[in-house]
Amino acid sequence: MTSPLDRLPKIGAPATRALTAAGYTTLRQLADVPRAELARLHGMGPKALGVIEAALAEHDLRLS
């Protein structure tokens, strides 16, 4: 059984591809990653960043 931290939240395909290409395949890996670093990824927009931040907050985690 996988935890919600073991997969990426449901975001758009371009944002998912950008994260995967950068080596991020789970929500857990995004904890403490600088928000600016993710924002620089091609395909990562404000909506996807908001979804990621909300998903992390559900587990008392956050971007840095």
Backbone as CSV, one residue per row, in Angstrom:
resi,resn,N_x,N_y,N_z,CA_x,CA_y,CA_z,C_x,C_y,C_z
1,MET,0.842,-1.180,0.000,0.000,0.000,0.000,0.889,1.247,0.000
2,THR,0.588,2.187,-0.867,1.389,3.394,-0.942,0.726,4.529,-0.170
3,SER,1.548,5.389,0.340,1.109,6.569,1.072,0.948,7.719,0.084
4,PRO,0.120,8.723,0.416,0.031,9.897,-0.452,1.391,10.593,-0.631
5,LEU,2.307,10.378,0.297,3.641,10.961,0.169,4.504,10.218,-0.850
6,ASP,4.054,9.037,-1.263,4.830,8.219,-2.196,4.461,8.448,-3.657
7,ARG,3.600,9.434,-3.913,3.240,9.767,-5.297,3.048,11.279,-5.395
8,LEU,3.102,11.776,-6.597,2.897,13.204,-6.820,1.396,13.499,-6.783
9,PRO,1.018,14.702,-6.353,-0.406,15.056,-6.383,-0.866,15.206,-7.825
10,LYS,-2.175,15.237,-8.031,-2.725,15.394,-9.377,-2.552,16.841,-9.821
11,ILE,-1.600,17.027,-10.730,-1.336,18.325,-11.339,-1.303,18.101,-12.841
12,GLY,-1.200,19.137,-13.606,-1.185,19.001,-15.061,-0.012,18.174,-15.573
13,ALA,-0.199,17.622,-16.761,0.827,16.782,-17.366,2.158,17.513,-17.569
14,PRO,2.155,18.778,-18.017,3.444,19.459,-18.186,4.203,19.600,-16.860
15,ALA,3.487,19.916,-15.794,4.129,20.058,-14.483,4.639,18.704,-13.983
16,THR,3.858,17.658,-14.198,4.280,16.319,-13.777,5.533,15.904,-14.542
17,ARG,5.554,16.162,-15.843,6.742,15.830,-16.647,7.954,16.617,-16.179
18,ALA,7.748,17.894,-15.849,8.858,18.736,-15.389,9.435,18.192,-14.087
19,LEU,8.574,17.810,-13.168,9.046,17.260,-11.891,9.798,15.955,-12.102
20,THR,9.222,15.078,-12.917,9.847,13.784,-13.172,11.214,13.958,-13.850
21,ALA,11.284,14.866,-14.812,12.551,15.118,-15.504,13.606,15.664,-14.547
22,ALA,13.165,16.388,-13.509,14.096,16.942,-12.524,14.414,15.938,-11.418
23,GLY,13.816,14.747,-11.508,14.126,13.700,-10.537,13.179,13.603,-9.356
24,TYR,12.089,14.362,-9.386,11.095,14.317,-8.308,9.943,13.405,-8.717
25,THR,9.811,12.282,-8.038,8.752,11.338,-8.383,7.758,11.110,-7.252
26,THR,8.033,11.686,-6.082,7.117,11.554,-4.953,6.928,12.907,-4.273
27,LEU,5.822,13.052,-3.592,5.557,14.273,-2.836,6.595,14.448,-1.737
28,ARG,6.972,13.361,-1.117,7.962,13.389,-0.030,9.263,14.073,-0.477
29,GLN,9.680,13.841,-1.718,10.923,14.425,-2.228,10.844,15.942,-2.371
30,LEU,9.635,16.488,-2.421,9.471,17.915,-2.625,9.532,18.720,-1.322
31,ALA,9.444,18.046,-0.192,9.510,18.740,1.091,10.847,19.457,1.213
32,ASP,10.803,20.712,1.561,11.976,21.578,1.770,12.724,21.958,0.493
33,VAL,12.174,21.645,-0.669,12.773,22.112,-1.927,12.400,23.592,-2.070
34,PRO,13.320,24.433,-2.459,12.978,25.854,-2.639,11.873,26.044,-3.687
35,ARG,10.872,26.831,-3.319,9.749,27.100,-4.228,10.270,27.689,-5.539
36,ALA,11.246,28.579,-5.452,11.806,29.221,-6.644,12.435,28.198,-7.589
37,GLU,13.026,27.149,-7.023,13.636,26.098,-7.850,12.567,25.386,-8.678
38,LEU,11.446,25.065,-8.040,10.361,24.397,-8.762,9.723,25.344,-9.774
39,ALA,9.582,26.603,-9.405,8.962,27.579,-10.302,9.764,27.764,-11.589
40,ARG,11.057,27.517,-11.537,11.909,27.659,-12.729,11.746,26.504,-13.717
41,LEU,11.141,25.411,-13.279,10.989,24.256,-14.174,9.986,24.583,-15.276
42,HIS,10.354,24.260,-16.517,9.471,24.491,-17.652,8.225,23.618,-17.498
43,GLY,7.062,24.246,-17.488,5.810,23.512,-17.331,5.213,23.633,-15.941
44,MET,5.974,24.197,-15.021,5.502,24.355,-13.643,4.917,25.751,-13.484
45,GLY,3.611,25.825,-13.264,2.956,27.118,-13.106,2.466,27.343,-11.692
46,PRO,1.878,28.510,-11.445,1.402,28.855,-10.107,0.328,27.894,-9.585
47,LYS,-0.531,27.413,-10.469,-1.585,26.490,-10.032,-0.973,25.183,-9.524
48,ALA,-0.034,24.623,-10.271,0.613,23.372,-9.858,1.382,23.567,-8.557
49,LEU,2.057,24.694,-8.419,2.782,24.974,-7.173,1.816,25.052,-5.997
50,GLY,0.650,25.645,-6.209,-0.353,25.727,-5.153,-0.859,24.358,-4.737
51,VAL,-1.078,23.487,-5.716,-1.533,22.119,-5.415,-0.465,21.376,-4.627
52,ILE,0.782,21.531,-5.026,1.887,20.872,-4.323,1.985,21.391,-2.891
53,GLU,1.905,22.704,-2.731,1.986,23.284,-1.386,0.842,22.806,-0.499
54,ALA,-0.364,22.724,-1.055,-1.516,22.250,-0.285,-1.343,20.775,0.097
55,ALA,-0.841,19.968,-0.835,-0.627,18.541,-0.549,0.435,18.360,0.533
56,LEU,1.496,19.139,0.476,2.533,19.069,1.509,1.977,19.508,2.862
57,ALA,1.178,20.573,2.869,0.622,21.105,4.119,-0.252,20.069,4.823
58,GLU,-0.909,19.205,4.068,-1.737,18.144,4.666,-0.896,17.205,5.541
59,HIS,0.406,17.189,5.311,1.324,16.306,6.051,2.297,17.121,6.916
60,ASP,1.930,18.374,7.168,2.779,19.281,7.957,4.159,19.456,7.347
61,LEU,4.217,19.461,6.026,5.465,19.687,5.294,5.277,20.928,4.441
62,ARG,6.375,21.466,3.926,6.286,22.657,3.093,7.506,22.758,2.175
63,LEU,7.355,23.621,1.178,8.506,23.982,0.358,9.324,24.982,1.154
64,SER,10.577,25.176,0.770,11.373,26.182,1.485,11.421,27.467,0.701
